[in-house]
Amino acid sequence: MMKDNSDYTKDLSVLRSKVSEPVDKLETFPAPKNISIVKFFTDELTSLCPITGQPDFGKLTIEYEPNKLCLESKSLKLYLWTFREEGHFCEALASEIAQKIFNTLKPKWVKVTNQQSKRGGIETTAVGYFEE
């Protein structure tokens, strides 16, 4: 039997809507009891080089220890979409995403690892980390 989550989901406007463009809003829901770490992974992170405008592709791992809130995944996916047409260095992107999640969730800690694909034979990995 499915649990009625209407109290948890009533304020999740992104989750409840059909969205066809990037969204700069991260939505949250109350963290379940006894959850220690949440981890998201995508190998579809795209942005632009801020100097050349060439596309950058990468893998992104987000890990955090919830305090009171968890991150809703559809809003995360649409938030990451905002970077497709923006210029960011790998390091700045890892830091910006970690800061946004930290400010939104107020977790005990958050770690964002951005592993940018090779360009010119060089692969870059940057880690953004914030804790309370």
Beta strands, then each sheet from edge to edge (+ up, - down):
strand 1: 28-30
strand 2: 38-48
strand 3: 55-65
strand 4: 69-71
strand 5: 109-119
strand 6: 122-131
sheet 1: 1+ 4-
sheet 2: 2+ 3- 5+ 6-
end
